[in-house]
Amino acid sequence: MFEKSKEKGSVWLTLKRSSLKSKLQKRKLSAAGESIEYRCLIRATDAKKTISTSVGAKDHQRFQASYATILKAHMTALKKRERKDRKKSTEADKKESTSSTTTKPKKL
C-alpha cells in the first residue's frame, strides 16, 4: 500500500483493542472467572483496498518495530517544513522590546 500511494494518496491505519469474542462469550468468561486475552486489531486502507490483521500481546513489540521501520523507509515523499532560525528571531524580539522601552517618553 505504501508503494502504491508514494506519489499520490494516503494510507490510513487504525489500531483497536479487541478480544475477538462476542459479548455473550465475554459474559460467560467473566462469570466463570476466566481472564479475557485481548488482541490488537489492525486495519490499513488506501481508499481502494483494505487489509486487516490481529496481533497478540506477545507479538505487539515486534509488530511495532517492523511498522516503524516501514514508516521510516516511506517517509521520503514528505516535504520538509521550513523553519525560521530561532536565534535570529529571539534576538530580533529582544532588540524590538529594548528599543520600544527606550523611546517612550517618561510622564512627569
C-alpha positions as CSV (number, residue, x, y, z in Angstrom):
1,M,0.0,0.0,0.0
2,F,2.8,2.4,0.8
3,E,4.4,1.7,-2.6
4,K,1.2,2.4,-4.4
5,S,0.5,5.6,-2.6
6,K,4.0,7.0,-2.7
7,E,3.4,9.5,-5.5
8,K,-0.2,10.5,-4.5
9,G,-2.6,9.3,-1.9
10,S,-2.7,8.3,1.8
11,V,-2.7,5.1,3.8
12,W,-4.9,5.1,6.9
13,L,-4.0,2.8,9.8
14,T,-6.3,2.0,12.7
15,L,-5.5,0.1,15.8
16,K,-8.2,-1.2,18.1
17,R,-8.2,-3.4,21.2
18,S,-10.3,-6.5,20.7
19,S,-10.9,-9.9,22.2
20,L,-12.3,-11.4,19.0
21,K,-15.2,-12.8,21.0
22,S,-18.8,-11.9,21.1
23,K,-20.4,-10.1,24.0
24,L,-22.1,-13.3,25.1
25,Q,-18.8,-15.2,25.1
26,K,-17.2,-12.4,27.1
27,R,-20.0,-12.5,29.7
28,K,-19.7,-16.3,30.1
29,L,-15.9,-16.0,30.6
30,S,-16.2,-13.2,33.1
31,A,-18.9,-15.1,35.0
32,A,-16.7,-18.2,35.1
33,G,-13.8,-16.0,36.5
34,E,-11.6,-16.6,33.5
35,S,-9.5,-13.8,32.2
36,I,-10.0,-12.5,28.6
37,E,-7.0,-12.3,26.4
38,Y,-7.1,-9.0,24.4
39,R,-5.5,-8.7,21.0
40,C,-4.8,-5.7,18.8
41,L,-6.9,-5.5,15.6
42,I,-5.1,-3.6,12.9
43,R,-6.7,-2.3,9.7
44,A,-4.9,-0.5,6.9
45,T,-6.7,1.1,3.9
46,D,-5.8,3.3,0.9
47,A,-9.5,4.0,-0.1
48,K,-9.4,1.2,-2.6
49,K,-8.1,-1.8,-0.7
50,T,-8.4,-2.8,2.9
51,I,-6.3,-5.3,4.8
52,S,-6.5,-6.3,8.4
53,T,-4.7,-8.5,10.9
54,S,-4.8,-9.4,14.6
55,V,-1.7,-9.2,16.8
56,G,-1.3,-10.8,20.2
57,A,0.3,-9.2,23.2
58,K,3.4,-11.2,22.8
59,D,4.0,-10.1,19.2
60,H,3.0,-6.5,19.7
61,Q,6.5,-5.1,20.3
62,R,7.9,-6.9,17.2
63,F,5.0,-5.6,15.1
64,Q,5.6,-2.0,16.3
65,A,9.3,-2.3,15.5
66,S,8.7,-3.6,12.0
67,Y,5.9,-1.0,11.4
68,A,8.3,1.8,12.5
69,T,10.9,0.5,10.0
70,I,8.4,0.6,7.2
71,L,7.2,4.1,8.1
72,K,10.8,5.4,8.2
73,A,11.5,3.9,4.8
74,H,8.5,5.5,3.1
75,M,8.6,9.0,4.7
76,T,10.8,10.2,1.9
77,A,7.8,11.6,0.0
78,L,7.0,14.0,2.8
79,K,8.0,17.7,2.3
80,K,10.3,19.2,5.0
81,R,8.8,22.2,6.9
82,E,10.6,25.5,6.5
83,R,11.6,26.9,9.9
84,K,12.9,30.2,10.9
85,D,16.2,30.4,12.7
86,R,15.3,30.6,16.4
87,K,18.4,32.6,17.4
88,K,17.7,35.3,14.8
89,S,14.1,35.6,15.8
90,T,14.8,35.8,19.5
91,E,17.5,38.4,19.0
92,A,15.1,40.4,16.8
93,D,12.4,40.2,19.5
94,K,14.9,41.4,22.2
95,K,16.0,44.3,20.1
96,E,12.4,45.4,19.5
97,S,11.5,45.2,23.1
98,T,14.5,47.2,24.3
99,S,14.1,49.9,21.6
100,S,10.5,50.3,22.3
101,T,11.1,50.8,26.0
102,T,13.9,53.4,25.4
103,T,11.8,55.5,23.0
104,K,8.8,56.0,25.3
105,P,8.8,59.4,27.0
106,K,8.5,59.5,30.8
107,K,5.5,61.0,32.4
108,L,6.1,63.8,34.9
